[in-house]
């Protein structure tokens, strides 16, 4: 459960960085360095989230689920 909370917190940080970049974008040229910093932070956090997801999947902290399992079950039901 801790890993899921951590993932949500990282996603919130990415959204905060996105909002910060939007704010500095609308302020004009004098804020261009802050805009670049916000973009750098957002990219760094996104890469860290991707690595975190890979590690969590590899160690079994999160399990994949979703559409593929539902399709396989529907195909098996149709064949019967």
N, C-alpha and C positions, 0 to 999 in steps of 0.2 A: 504494500500500500504506500510505503514511503516513496518508492520510485515514481509512482503515478503523481503524487503531490509535487515532487521535484520537477517532473515534466511539465505540469501545469504552471508552476512558478516560472520556469524558464520561458514558456510561451508568453506569459504575461510580461516578462522582461523584454522579450522581442517586440511585443506590441508597444511597450513604453518607449523603446528606442525608435520604433517607427514613427510614433507621435512626435518625439523630440526632433527627428529629422524633418518631418513635415512643418513643424513650427519654425525651424531655422531656414527652411526653404522659402517660406512665405515672408520672412523678414528682410530678405534682400542679400546683396553681395557681401555686406560686412559680416555676415554670419556664415560664410562659405566654409571656413575651417571647422566650425562646429558641426555643420552639415556633414562634412567628410568624416569627422570623428563619430557622429551618430551612425553613419553607414558602416564604418569599420566595426563599431561595437555590435551592431545588428548582425553583420556577417559572422563575426567571431562567436557570438552567442548561438547562432544557427548551426554553425559547424560543431560547436560543443554539444548541442542537443542531438545532432545526428550521431556523433560518436557515443554519447550516452545511451541512445537507443540501441545502437549496435552492441555495446557492451552488455546492456540489460537483456537483450535478446540472447546473446551468446551464453550468458551465465544463468539464464532461465528465470530472471526476475520478472520478465513480461512474456506473455505467450501470444502468438499470432492467432487471430480468429476473424471470422467475418464471411465475406461473400463466397469464397471458394468452397468452404464447408457446406454452405447452404445449397450451392449449385450441385455438389456431389450428392447430397441427400435427395434433392429433387430428381436427379437422373436415376438414382437407384429406385425411387418410388415409381417413376414412370415405367421402368422396365418390368416391374412386378405387376 
